[in-house]
Amino acid sequence: MYAVIFKARTGKQDAQYSEMVKVMRDLAFERYNCQDFIAVTEGEQEIAISYWNSEEDIRQWHKDSQHAVAQQLGRDKWYQSYVVEIVKVERRYAFGE
């Protein structure tokens, strides 16, 4: 399993942003086999972590034309800066699942 960690300093997030988040989340699950997607914002900081079965799913998600539009809007309007990290999950522990 892989995780994509998206860390950002937010800018102006409007109604179009909220709608795009929903569209991107649905697309990730429906077309690219995303397993889980968690996002939180505190002040100007946002972090989103998504979980994927393969690097190929992540690559295809990144190349999706709708995702490319969302990325450009993010750079132009919604984020001051961001960093994306892709990591391989070596172990997982859980309690109460």
Buried (B, 14 or more C-beta within 10 A) or exposed (E): EBBBEBBBEBBEBEEEBEEBBEBBBEBBBEBBBBBEBEEEEEEEEBEBBBBBEEEEBBEBBBEBEEBEEBBEBBEEBBBEEBEEEBEEEEEEEEEEE
